[in-house]
Amino acid sequence: MYDIAAALVVQQLAEFLGALSEVSDVPNAYRIATTSAARALDAEVVAVLRGGAVAAAIGFPAGQAPVRDLSAVVSGERATVDVPGCGPCQAIFAPSGVEPAEYLVVARAGPEGFTVEEASLVRGMARVLELHVHMVQSLAAERRQAALNSELVDSLSERQRLLEHLSGIQRAIARRASLPRVLDMITAGAHEMLGGDGVVLWLLDSDEPDMLVMTSEIGLPKPVARRLSRATVAEAGTVGQAVVEDKLLTATEPDEAGMAVPVHDSGTVVGALAVTAHGSDRRYEKRDRDILHAFAEHTSLAITDAKTFQALNKAHHDQVTGLVSRSPFMEQLQRGLSIACRAGDRLGLLFVDLDGFKLVNDSLGHATGDAVLAEVGARLRACVRSMDTVARLGGDEFAVLLAGFETDDEVIAVADRVLDQMSRPFDLTGQEVFIGASVGISMSDPASPDADALIRDADLAMYHAKRTGKARYEIFRPEMQEAFEKTVNLATDLRLALERDEFVVYYQPICTLADGELTGLEALVRWRHPTRGMVAPMEFIPAAEETDLIIPIGRRVLREACSSTSAWNQRRALAGLPELTVHVNVSTRQLRGDTVEMVADALRETGLAASRLVLEITESHQALDLTQVCHQLHRFKDLGVGLAIDDFGTGYSSLLALRQFPIDTIKIDKSFVDDLDGCDDRSDLTRAIVQLGRAVRRDVVAEGVESERQRRALLDCGCRLGQGYLFAEPLDHAAATALVLEARATVGPAVLVEGRPD
């Protein structure tokens, strides 16, 4: 896609090396070096200083490179270079190690300066430039000498062949050929250039540092190669000595001549490249040593490149999925945005969050979870083009970066493919696992290349997709940010409300439908805001759920409801009245915590009998983790607490809940009660729910009873209990106290005192 892959430093160094390998003269080598370095580092200025003069430069008007300023940078007197049109630019340099002194100087606009990786890249470029210039100069010197002395024609041809070999090796490294293939090219080249002598590359065994392993060879008799496949450093003769002393050594025996030169990985000796001639009077001269040394240098370059690329790849890629990890992805995203901004293009970002993965991971184990994540990564890659980027941001969150699209519909098509792939079963050794995904989409603004903002917008869109049903995508809209900020502000207000004790408990009576006799109350939380007045639960409960503030709020409501009901029942007992039951809602977030201990503490501290407390579980929340919910509910039953399904019929697990959970009471959702005022088809479903409850011997309470017609219809189908505005609206503590202490507490209009039905 862009020159910003995960192994950016190594890849760019390889590309730099490949570009130089095509050049056979020094001026063009300097020109290509400055151009390639500027492109790789996104730099405004790159210059080569040689012997105090500018050998080549890019970024300054022709012939106007400021030699004094550039020299001041390499001497350490200043850290910036003034660039026309850009002002002071941060600068770094690296020496190439040749004589006269030569430096590669790079300057770039912006306050950030250069990263450690970029500084390493500049040093690597300077070293590669030094090797190439030395090679070209040697060849040029040979050519000049050949023009004066025809006897050197053969030597010039040999130098040309050497250059061709080394250039081919450089291109192979740049094109990411496998390390074994590159090493075989090196031994084959040395074999050809040294007259067919046997050439062997020995590398130290990573598990046994004193053992050398034959890694590549050519020209040895097969029996000899088999016999010499491994040897200790001490037993390896000239090769072992070259490794220990870290220098080129030659040896001459009666029947054998040899030469070995050490090879390195990032400056550390890791083996040796050796040449051997058997059964001859072979003598190795300076020309031979230079050739072997050149191939050894390229061996070191290949090994260092491969090891560095492997390390960077491991560091920059997620080990479970093989995808790009978060940190390099963010760097790539920011660089991509900058490039797209200059070109007037846009990028598309998909933020993918798995639905239901936590349940799979927790119930089937982390090994299964990792297998699912690996398959998710493979499926995401299959949804995009090779130029696009897929990353794992962490946990079950992924990102897809898209470029080069004409319309937004192309980005949406990718989101559709992702949703389709994630909806398919995951077959793990014969066991099918089902998850899903919610996708948020954001498009970059060419005028504002902000990676964090693009991620934030896609994250908000994904969050909105989850809130509105999951297994779908949403495209970011500005109002999503407004809604998020409102939620954040609301969460702040909720925390202050807890500190200021602004939450109050109201109580809605639960009574018999036949005559309005009071049997219990449902505790309902209200927020008495200092400026907004009384705030209804639907305005703040969702935010409390999302921020986990529902846990301290729920604890406070439970404690107050138990305390009030305990006091009321004590006074009713003195008056000879039956005890009342209080219903308290429990959120899904609370079920994941220490709710059982919290309930036990509240009962113990307030003295309320466990049988007088009913916990209402919202049905739509049960599917989040049925095993955990079931375990918690049985622990509640062990306390002696009653359990009810709230809003029965609105979820998809109604019958499953009745079969698996220790439920005592079904509370029919208000929407079904409202149907009793409508057509017969819809009211038949409400009657069926009532009959179902009676058939499984559960108490049935109708919620939201508001009309006399609803009351009579519920009585006709066998429902005994109800609550709603027909009987009483939620009451504050004082009004509830007055009601529960009446000698014969009844609620609702006078019509309810008509005779009970048969």
Secondary structure, DSSP 4 states (H G I P E B T S, - for coil): --S--TTHHHHHHHHHHHHHTT--SHHHHHHHHHHHHHHHHT-SEEEEEETTEEEEEESS-TT---HHHHHHHHTTS-SEEEETTTEEEEEEEEE---SS-EEEEEEE-SSS---HHHHHHHHHHHHHHHHHHHHHHHHHHHHHHHHH-GGGHHHHHHHHHHHHHHHHHHHHHHTT--HHHHHHHHHHHHHHHTTT-EEEEEEE-SSSTTEEEEEEEESS-HHHHHHTSEEETTTSHHHHHHHHHTS-EEEEETTEEEEEEEEEETTEEEEEEEEEEESS-----HHHHHHHHHHHHHHHHHHHHHHHHHHHHHHHB-TTT-SB-HHHHHHHHHHHHHHHHHHT---EEEEEEEESHHHHHHHH-HHHHHHHHHHHHHHHHHTS-TTSEEEEEETTEEEEEE-S-SSHHHHHHHHHHHHHHHHS-EEETTEEE--EEEEEEEE-BTTB--HHHHHHHHHHHHHHHHHTTSSSEEE--HHHHHHHHHHHHHHHHHHHHHHTT-EEEEEEEEEETTT-BEEEEEEEEEEEETTTEEEPHHHHHHHHHHTTTHHHHHHHHHHHHHHHHHHHHHHHHHTTPPPPEEEEEE-HHHHTTTHHHHHHHHHHHH---GGGEEEEEEGGGGGG-HHHHHHHHHHHHHHT-EEEEEEETSSS-HHHHHHHS---EEEE-HHHHHGGGS-HHHHHHHHHHHHHHHHTT-EEEE----SHHHHHHHHHTT--EE-STTT---B-HHHHHHHHTSTT-B-S-GGGGSPPP-
